[in-house]
Amino acid sequence: MDQQEFETLIASEEACRAYLAGIRWPDGFVCPACDSRSAWPLATDRWECRACGRQTSVTAGTLFQDTRYPLAVWFQAIWYVTGQKYGVSALGLQRVLGLWSYHTAWAWLHRLRRAMVRPGRDRLQRTVQVDETFWGRERSGKRDRGAAGKTLILVAVEHTGRKLGRLRLRRIPDAAGATLLAAVQEWVTPGSTIETDG
């Protein structure tokens, strides 16, 4: 959708809820408890299943559940995060949305990033480079694997000629062989070539 269509979508809270309901229940309401398709709307933006009596809302079980902000603000956040070519910072999100709290913007950004990870996504394949690195500011004392106060991150990147493809990142507790092997087996298609130190 273009910018004008998006602005029409977020014109009211009712329009946002109707859009979300269309995505969640494209063929009409389905009770999450008993799969019944028969329900009546309640005054509080909820539906009550006629078969089992369970009440549910269009936001229940989604990243919008229990939010105190209007859906229009959430949709603006999604539009902004997915539309930026070089990524988004929490400070930038806070400024664009006019949020009072940096902490709120940070929490929203991480919630959206988690939601954008596709479950069961395809594994990396062909040639994959794997290495680990430390994340954190420079401190005095031991360097490399003995460094205190830093986070160990495992990185795997598809490598096709001169181009880098998809990548995976994970915080890991240690650089033990078993830890590294488990992550590589989860991320990489069997039969691929792994390139790493040496």
Number of C-alpha atoms within 10 A of each C-alpha: 7 6 9 8 9 13 14 11 19 20 11 14 14 14 15 19 20 14 16 15 17 14 12 15 14 11 10 12 19 18 21 14 13 12 12 14 15 15 20 11 13 12 6 7 12 17 21 17 23 14 14 14 13 15 18 19 17 21 18 13 11 11 14 16 11 10 10 7 9 14 20 19 15 19 17 16 20 16 13 16 19 13 11 9 7 7 10 14 13 17 15 16 22 20 14 12 14 11 14 10 11 15 13 13 22 17 12 19 21 12 13 17 13 11 12 10 9 8 7 6 8 11 16 22 20 14 17 25 16 18 14 19 15 16 12 12 7 11 11 7 8 9 11 9 12 9 16 14 12 16 15 19 17 22 18 23 22 24 20 12 7 6 7 12 12 13 16 16 13 12 14 15 11 15 16 9 8 10 13 16 12 10 17 21 11 11 20 22 15 13 9 13 15 17 15 11 7 3
